[in-house]
Amino acid sequence: MNAFSLPIHLRKSKKVQNWSQKVVNVPWSGEVSIYSLVVLLFCVAFAVFWAATRQESYSWVGQDTLKSYIIVTTMVG
């Protein structure tokens, strides 16, 4: 998600440009931009929510979203 959302948001907002340039030191991976950290936390929360509700009738939306990002990521990478 970070690879897709960063270019879109960088063109739109000056605040996001500042977030993408500021870094924090994370123990397990070193220096990471604040924007990447926020996107990572959102992605983890989204995946955990989907995993907890995957048996519900509305969970297909989350599954399709996750599949789309995985497919595009493998095509780009």
Backbone hydrogen bonds, N-H to C=O, Kabsch-Sander energy under -0.5 kcal/mol:
donor,donor_aa,acceptor,acceptor_aa,energy
5,S,1,M,-2.8
6,L,2,N,-2.1
8,I,4,F,-0.8
9,H,5,S,-2.5
10,L,6,L,-2.5
11,R,7,P,-1.2
12,K,8,I,-0.9
13,S,9,H,-2.3
17,Q,13,S,-1.2
18,N,14,K,-1.7
19,W,15,K,-2.1
20,S,16,V,-2.6
21,Q,17,Q,-0.9
22,K,18,N,-1.6
24,V,32,V,-2.8
26,V,24,V,-0.8
26,V,30,G,-3.5
29,S,26,V,-0.9
30,G,26,V,-2.6
32,V,24,V,-2.7
34,I,19,W,-0.9
34,I,22,K,-2.0
35,Y,19,W,-1.1
37,L,33,S,-2.0
38,V,34,I,-2.4
39,V,35,Y,-2.5
40,L,36,S,-2.3
41,L,37,L,-2.2
42,F,38,V,-2.2
43,C,39,V,-2.6
44,V,40,L,-2.5
45,A,41,L,-2.3
46,F,42,F,-2.6
47,A,43,C,-2.5
48,V,44,V,-2.6
49,F,45,A,-2.5
50,W,46,F,-2.4
51,A,47,A,-2.5
52,A,48,V,-2.1
53,T,49,F,-1.5
54,R,51,A,-0.6
56,E,53,T,-1.7
59,S,56,E,-1.1
61,V,58,Y,-1.3
62,G,58,Y,-0.5
63,Q,59,S,-2.1
64,D,60,W,-2.6
65,T,61,V,-2.1
66,L,62,G,-2.6
67,K,63,Q,-2.5
68,S,64,D,-2.3
69,Y,65,T,-2.0
70,I,66,L,-2.1
71,I,67,K,-2.7
72,V,68,S,-2.4
73,T,69,Y,-2.3
74,T,70,I,-2.2
75,M,71,I,-1.9
76,V,72,V,-2.5
77,G,73,T,-2.6
